[in-house]
Amino acid sequence: GHGRLVGVPMGASWGAELFLTHEPTHPRGPAPMEGLAGYMAAVRTTFVLVSHDRRFLDRVCTSVLELGHGVAEEYPGNYTQYVRLRAQRRARSRRAVRRWRPLAASTPSSTSRASRTSSRALPFTTSS
């Protein structure tokens, strides 16, 4: 329990550039979490958090990276902004599909190269 909470500041003092953290707020009370959130906001270290504590995520996140179906999508801002932006992005995508379907149905060449080739998103990669 407490050892994991202490490990975050210790790791940053060792010069770590990236922290992978699973449920950093479980099962602590509000006082240690306020300190951890403040500390995380103050250091220049990247944190990858897996957490169900939405209030904590709202407090500490500056961007959210959603991983799904082999695709990574980045959303700027905290968790609340992520939820709003994801809904907007999905609505735009649904509208685009609704506009595309009538065009695809009216195209006579159903054996064209485009229809034989499956579309795949590129996997998420980072550059050094």
Secondary structure as UniProt FT lines:
FT   HELIX           2..13
FT   TURN            14..15
FT   STRAND          18..22
FT   TURN            24..27
FT   HELIX           30..42
FT   STRAND          46..50
FT   HELIX           54..60
FT   STRAND          63..68
FT   TURN            69..70
FT   STRAND          71..76
FT   HELIX           79..106
FT   TURN            110..111
FT   HELIX           113..116
//
